Every structure is written in C-alpha cells, then in structure tokens.
Amino acid sequence: MTETLPPQQRAELPSRWEPASVEARLYQRWVDAGYFTGDPDSGKPPFCIVIPPPNVTGSLHLGHAMDHTLIDILTRRRRMQGYDALWLPGMDHAGIATQNVVERQLAASDSTTRHDLGREQFVEKVWEWKAESGGTILGQMRRLGDGVDWSRERFTLDEGLSRSVQTIFKRLFDDELIYRAERIINWCPRCRTALSDIEVDHHDDDGELVSIRYGDGDRSIVVATTRVETMLGDTGVAVHPDDERYAHLVGTEIELPIVGRRIPVVADEHVDPAFGTGAVKVTPAHDPNDFEIGRRHDLAMPSIMDEGAVIANSGTRFDGLDRFAAREAVREELRAQGRIVAEKRPYSHSVGHCSRCDTVVEPRLSKQWFVKVEPLARAAGDAVRDGRTQVHPKELEKRYFDWVDNMHDWTISRQLWWGHRIPVWYGPDGAVRCVGPDEQPPGEGWTQDPDVLDTWFSSGLWPFSTLGWPDDTADLRHYYPTSVLVTGYDILFFWVARMMMLGLYAMDGTPPFEHVFLHGLIRDQFGKKMSKSRGNTIDPLALMDTYGADALRFTLARGSNPGSDMSLSEEWVAGSRNFGTKLWNAARFALANGADVDGEIDPAQLTDADRWILDRVGAVTAEVDALLEDFQFAKATELLYHFTWDEFCDWYLELAKVQIGQSADGNTARAETTRAVLGNTLDVLLRLLHPIMPFLTETLWTALTGEESLVVASWPRLTEQAGSGPDTAVAERIAAVQKLVTEVRRFRADQGLRPGQWVPARLAGADSAGLGDQLDAVRALARLGAVEDGFTPTATVEVGLAAGPVRVELDTSGTIDLAAERARLTKDLAVAEKELSGTEAKLGNPKFTERAPADVVAGIAARREAAVADIERIRAALTAIPEG
C-alpha cells in the first residue's frame, strides 16, 4: 500500500457525486492493481465463491444484478477481513439457447440450416458467434462493480472444463451410474431435443377434454383425453382391478376406433376408479404413466409422431399432419362415427412448455442417456441433514429434501451439436466403449454417439472443475470446498442439487460449498412478477445509467431478505441515489470542517455527543457483522441507512458543527477531539458501507484518509472505537436533546416559522433535566436565540423528559403573521374534524365493521386516532397564538 497522504494533499471533493464520470475508471484501477486476484500462496484463510455462470447468450437482468450484488458484498467484506477472497467468474455455453441463436442467424442471412453446413462447420460458426457476440454480460458485470478475478475466467466448453466433463462421465459410466435406455422423455419438437424435467415450464392452458367410446354395446368402454390424436397410438385400455363396472371386460379385447385394431383391456392399480369414467386409454410411447402401464402388461409401444410432432407411421390418413391439425381432424372423424360421448371446451389443464422456446412439450419414447440418481441424491440429502452444507434460510431445506428424496433419473443426452459430445463410441457387433480424456478413441469401424450432454451436467461440476479438477491444483486444494453459493431459490432443484450430487461424488464426500444462500425473485412495485408481456420489466443497465451502480446495488441489498421475493420500482432506486447524495454532502461537510482520521481522540475532551456517536458506531458495527454473517442483507443495509441518515447526518454532524465552532471561543482541544471523532466515525461508516456501495465509498474514503484504496482496507473492528462500552447515561442525555429539539421544531413548524429563522427563547429546567451542558447544542439545532432585557414570551412549549420537564418560552412576535397563521390552523382543524367525523361514522356502522376485511377496519381506526391527535395538536397551537 502507498503511504498515507497528509490532509492538505488529499483529494478535494466536487460539489456533486457524478457516478458516470467515476465508476469505469475506478473499476479498471481496481482490476489493474490486482485487488480481486486470488493467491493460494498468500497464507491467508480462503474464501471462495464461484459465480453462477450466466449464459453466453445472456445480458444483465435484475436477477443477475441482485445475485452479483450479494456475492460482491460477501467477497468484498471477507477481503477486508483479511481473507484470500476469490470470486471466480465464467459463463455457461447454454446448449439449446446458443444453438437456437446461431440457427436463427443462419436462417435470416441466407436460409442456411445447420444440416446444410454439417456438424463441424456449424460448430465453427457457433464458436465464431461466441467470439464476436457472446459474453456481453461480462462487460456489464464491470458496470455493476463485480469484484471478480478476471485472470481465472472460465467457460463450460473450455479445454479444462471439457476434460473435467469427460473424466466424470467416464467414472460414472464405469460405476454403472450412467446408462442408456428407452424411456419416455420430454421432447421439444421445435428444438428437436430431449429436455429434463427442470427444462419444462408447466402452466395452465385452455384445451379440450373429449370422451370417446371404444367398442360397442355392453362390450364398450368410455375414455377421456386432452390429446385426441394420441389415440392413434393406443395399445390398450386400463381399469382398476377392483372396479366391478369393468370386471367383465378385463382380459378381453375391444376395437380401437379409426385404426381398427383390437387392443386389450387390462387391470392396473395405477388407475383411479373415482376419476372420470374410471377407465384410461394407454398410449405407451407418448405418456410417462402409460409407458409404465405398458411395461407392466407387455403392451406394444408404437410411436405415431416424428421428431417434429408430425403424425407418422400410424397407418391412417392422418400421417403427415401436425399434431394440432391431427387433433382437430381425428376429433371430427370420431364425431362422424358417433364415437364422441362428451366434450368440454375450454378445458384448463397444466401443459408442459419448453423453457427455451415455449413450444408445447411432447412426451416421447426415446433412447437416451440417463444418470442413476438414487445414490447421488441420497448423499446430497445427507450432506444437508448432517450440517456439512447449511441452507439459508433454513425453512427452504424442506423444498430441497422434497426434491432430492424423490428425484427421477436424470436425462442427460441432448440432440444438439453445440455442447460436450457424449464420449461413447459404438463398434461392430453392438460393442460400446466409453473413452476417458487420456484415452485414444477407437479406430475404424467405430462411430461416436451424436448427442451432446445436458448443459446442467457441465455446470454441475462448476465448483470444482473451475478450480482445476481432476488435476490436483493449488487452487483446488486451497479454495475447495467453496464458501458460499448465492443463487435464487427458483433454481434450488436443477442446479444446486446437481452440484451437490456431482461434487460429493467427485470430491470423496466433500460437498461443493459450506453454505447455500437462497434469495427471492424480484417483482414490480405491486408485487407482480416481471415479464415483457406485462410491460413491467426494468433494465438494470438503464437504472445504472440514470442513478449509478451504487444506487442500484443499495436498493437490491436493502430488499434482499433470505428466501423472500422483493418488490422494486425506479422510485426506490432514486431514493437510494438520494441516500448517496446525503452521504456525499455529509462527507464534504466533514472534510470542510477538518474531519481528521489521524487526529488524537482525547477522552478528557469527549462531549456527550462524541461519546454517543462512538458508542453507536460500535454497536452498528457489531450488529452489521452479525447480520451479514447470517446473510441478512436487507436488515444490515436498512440499519446502515438509518444510522447514516438519522443519526450521523441529522444529529451528530449538527452537534459536531456546534462543538467545532466553539474553538473560536478558545476551546480548541475539544474542537480537535471532535474533528478526530468525526473523521474516525466517517471512516468506519464508509468501510461498513463499502461492500454495498463500492464506488461512492471509495471516492469519499480516499479523500478522507489519503490512503490507497478502500478495497484492501481493513474491516472495522470494535477495538477501533474509544471507550470500553456504551454509556447509557450519555445515550439518555442525547435522547433527551433529540426529543427536546424535535418537539421545538415541530412547534415551530406548526407556528409557520421558517426552519432557519432564529427566535428569542428562554429555557427553564434544563439543568435539572441534566441538559445544562447541552444548551448551546439545543439552541443551535432548534434555532433559539438569546433573550434580551424586556423579553416577553408569546408562546410556550413544555417537553416532558425522563429526568424532568423543560419549559421553552419563545417570543414569536414579529416572526409570523398571527392572523394568517390562525386562519391556516383553523382550516387544518376543519379538515381534521371532518376526517374524525367520517371515520367515526364508519366505525359506528355495524354493517361496515362486520363485513369489511379486518385490515380495512384497522386502517379506518388508525385514521381516527390520527385525526384525534391532529385536532389536539392544532387546538393547542391555536390557543398558543396571542390575541390581536
């Protein structure tokens, strides 16, 4: 670190905080200085967070901004606490999303498809796109102030991570935890690939429920379906074994309409006899439940749709029709045959959609690669149950256990070209060979599996692959397990659980992180989910352009309670900008009045105000520490907001101004001690705020201290504050000063006096109330001037304090227009009385109180109480106005 500059050589602050002119320069200086670079040989304790890797196709949205802000708060604080803090950045190759982007670009340019190019050339095109257009979000992370170690940036398809993926696939394959089988999977006809359960979004769609009669007479049975077209692939009808209505049909065959083939009626306990007709059609190749029934009863499993969800190989005239066109055509054919018993339209039901393109997902029988998750998921559950990994907030553990304890085998193959190609080769006579990263692929006569791995497979290795695994690297030894995972609760299942499973497997039972902090989602100011269709999305980049990165970060931290959604509006970001302005002006005032972090704090010269603010900043430091250790970002930020604004700026700065001004009366020692207290308090406050608002605090702190950078300054410790503990007597006296000044200010406002207007006043009872030493401060803060001979009070304020009342007599003659003030108060009294009358009328009406919601009634009652208080206050003010 550089030497501290003397006060006279320290930077002067401009009159206004202009973040746009400072942020980029400051950030680049931090990066160039290597402040964010991890050093496993430093001898410091490690603290490591790996970034939840954003998609290479992505740009910064509010979810990223919240996630990154919270991570940056944690890592900046730990760095200041003396840890070797590493925040490791990187991106995910985002298989489906990236392939879709490039395919759309090809189609738009010259109608070329990936099949026209071939696999090798298409993948080259994707790499070209990645180099030119991918990773926009990385630059946007700099805008936000992310303190990441850019020298360790990773990509899920880089050489090292590709080696990691191939290594763990080979190990899982050899341990028989990866297998290939025909199963019903989620299929996206648009993306032409399998999807895992977590890549499918379910929401209610309006469709139809059609009841169809199979067979005739007493040998018939009625089934209902929302997907009429799938009846072309039916190979059975199932009823419950105990359902007497259909006992005579079990073991017989009935004719499948349109198709004309005979299908069996089987008894299966999966069927709910109380639901619908108690009979279900069985289409094993196009429904997961039907597939299981088909397996149990050895039913045929013909597929009647191709990869694009077009009817194919059904042997009917509907071959070649899209599934939705076929649905209508098959329904009309059944109607013409008199086979439709009932129709319900619209019929709202849950339908799966591809999370990438929103296409309706089609269940499809397909040969895919799967991870056998049962032993891996059990280990992931045990790691949380025995405390090796702690989930915050704890109540979200139940969701985690519900997922890992009931997890289905994971479909990991994808019918894409962009991604990690499955390292399995097929040879003569059905031979299969899995090839590790240090093995040569087999030669002539062998072909590699064309599929690639699910993106979540490679990102599941992220906490250890990014540190060099499977090699024994210094980073892996020093930083694993990582300290904290910060992410939204909405991906608890599909990313957190997978990292837990694969980390425990690869790292011999050591989980990938010690803590998992789950924050909520961001909603608009009315609590509604943000979406482009609603038009209520907010661009974080635009917010930073307007208000600065610190204002956005402060807003996000202030709203981030563990596991709870937060609401956000632009007005709240503007409010955070105003907070920054308040702090900026306070620092300028402190510097202008000689605030000195290097000055000596002489205990003999400390005033009540000095002792109070030192006690308060010590208490705030301790509380902020405790809150951040518990990931209570919102409470810590709220505490700092109110301490900064309500106590430091609104009270101590004003009290300090009085004390420093006393140096003109010869009390220079006390003034110098106050300057030292002011400087040290501001120093601690800026250090506490730095992880949340790095740019503003860096600018102010370097101007205050002349030191190199707040990024590498030490985190404040309680031993830095003077005194051995809080002085309750001092706190009580300062509280009395605050109450007295507040009451006088309120009275002045009621009287229509301007805030800066001095009024002659006499104070009685201050000594007996213990405020004899505070009179100068009270007079300065309440703008109470000295009295002269012939002083005649025209108004009196009596303030009850714990140590006794203080009577303030004021001469307001000549300071206000008494007639105008009486008229104003009379008008306010009429408004308050009307409010009281209205609220009492509602509360006195049983029809209202009995029928209205409890919170509405409570709100009316609160308005009544406020009106009563207003009337009492206004009448007192009217009484205090002299006649004339």
WOFENPE-V628817 format. One record per pair of residues at least 24 apart in sequence whose ideal C-beta (glycine too) atoms are under 6 Angstrom apart, sorted by the first residue. I is the first residue (numbers start at 1). J is the second residue. Records with the same first field share a line. If there is no record, write none. Layout:
I = J, J
//
This chain:
1 = 708
2 = 708
4 = 706, 707
5 = 706
10 = 703, 706
11 = 703
13 = 588, 703
17 = 584
19 = 548
22 = 695
23 = 549, 695
26 = 695, 698
27 = 142
30 = 711
35 = 711, 712
36 = 147, 149
37 = 149, 151
38 = 84, 86, 149
39 = 84
40 = 474, 475, 478
42 = 84
44 = 83, 84
45 = 83
46 = 84, 478, 479
47 = 78, 83, 85, 483
48 = 86, 479, 482, 483
49 = 75, 87, 484
50 = 88, 462, 463, 466, 482
51 = 89
52 = 487
53 = 90, 91, 92
54 = 91, 137
55 = 92, 94, 97
56 = 91, 93, 94, 98, 130, 134, 135
57 = 94, 97, 98, 101
58 = 137
59 = 136, 137
60 = 137, 140, 540
62 = 522, 540
65 = 540
66 = 556
68 = 144, 146
69 = 553, 556, 557
70 = 486, 633
71 = 486
72 = 146, 147
73 = 691, 692
75 = 147
76 = 147, 691
77 = 691
80 = 714, 715
81 = 715
86 = 149, 479
87 = 147, 148
88 = 152, 466
89 = 148, 153
90 = 153, 154, 155
91 = 135, 155
92 = 156, 459
93 = 156, 157
94 = 455
95 = 414, 416, 418, 419, 455
96 = 191, 356
97 = 356
98 = 418
99 = 416, 418
102 = 126, 129
119 = 417
122 = 417
123 = 417
126 = 418
143 = 544
144 = 549
145 = 549, 694
154 = 466
156 = 458
161 = 465
163 = 437
164 = 461, 465, 469
165 = 420, 458
166 = 423, 437
167 = 437, 470
168 = 506
169 = 423
170 = 434, 436
173 = 434
177 = 372
178 = 371
179 = 370
180 = 369
182 = 367
184 = 288, 291, 363, 365
185 = 366, 368, 411
186 = 361
187 = 362, 364
188 = 354, 359, 361
189 = 308, 309, 362
190 = 357, 359
192 = 307, 415
193 = 414, 415, 416
194 = 368, 411, 414
196 = 411
198 = 494
199 = 355
200 = 352, 361
201 = 353, 355
202 = 350, 352
204 = 348, 350
205 = 351
206 = 346, 348
207 = 347
208 = 345, 347
209 = 344, 347
210 = 343
211 = 341, 342
212 = 334, 339
213 = 339, 341
214 = 254
215 = 254, 255
221 = 279
222 = 277, 341
223 = 279, 281
224 = 276
226 = 349
228 = 327, 330, 331
229 = 323, 326, 327, 330
230 = 283, 286
232 = 304, 314
233 = 283, 285, 286, 302, 304
234 = 263, 281, 283
235 = 263, 299, 300
236 = 263, 264, 266, 282, 299
237 = 265, 279, 281
238 = 266, 268, 271, 280, 282, 293
239 = 271, 279
240 = 271, 273
241 = 267
243 = 273, 278
257 = 339
258 = 333
266 = 297
268 = 293
285 = 365
286 = 363
287 = 363
288 = 363
301 = 365
303 = 365
309 = 362
368 = 411, 413
369 = 412, 413
370 = 409, 411
371 = 410, 412
372 = 409
373 = 407, 409, 410
376 = 501, 505
377 = 404, 407
379 = 504
380 = 404, 497, 500, 501
381 = 405
383 = 511
388 = 511
389 = 511
390 = 515
391 = 516
392 = 517, 562, 631
393 = 562, 563
396 = 489, 518, 563
399 = 492
400 = 492
403 = 493, 497
404 = 497
412 = 453, 454, 457
413 = 451
414 = 452, 454
415 = 451
416 = 452
419 = 452, 453
420 = 452, 453, 458
421 = 452
422 = 449, 451
424 = 449
456 = 498
460 = 498, 499, 502
461 = 502
463 = 499, 503, 512
464 = 507
481 = 510, 511, 512, 513, 514
482 = 513
483 = 514
484 = 515, 517
485 = 513, 516
486 = 517
488 = 519
489 = 518, 563
517 = 631
518 = 563
519 = 560
520 = 564, 565, 566
521 = 565
522 = 566, 568
523 = 565, 567
525 = 567, 569
527 = 567
543 = 573
547 = 573, 577
550 = 580, 693, 695, 696
551 = 576, 577, 580
553 = 692
554 = 692, 693
557 = 633, 637, 692
558 = 634, 637
560 = 633, 634
561 = 634
562 = 631
580 = 696
582 = 645, 649
583 = 644
586 = 649, 653
587 = 700
589 = 653
590 = 678, 682
593 = 660
594 = 675
595 = 675, 678, 679, 682
596 = 675, 676, 679
597 = 679, 680, 683, 705
599 = 675, 676
601 = 673, 676, 722
602 = 673
605 = 669, 670, 673
607 = 659
608 = 730, 733, 734
609 = 655
610 = 677
611 = 727, 730
612 = 730, 734
613 = 652, 681
614 = 721, 722, 723
615 = 726
616 = 647
617 = 681, 684
618 = 718, 721
621 = 716
624 = 688
637 = 692
640 = 689
654 = 781
655 = 777
658 = 776, 777, 780
684 = 716
687 = 716
733 = 770
736 = 801
737 = 774
740 = 778, 799, 806
741 = 778, 781, 782
743 = 799
744 = 782, 797, 808
747 = 797
750 = 877
751 = 816
752 = 816, 821
758 = 783, 785
759 = 810, 815
760 = 785, 787, 811
761 = 808, 810
762 = 787, 809
763 = 808
764 = 807
765 = 804, 805, 806, 807
766 = 806
768 = 804
769 = 801, 803, 804, 806
770 = 803
794 = 882
795 = 880
818 = 881
822 = 881
825 = 874, 877, 878
828 = 874
829 = 874
832 = 867, 870, 871
835 = 867
836 = 867
839 = 863, 864
//
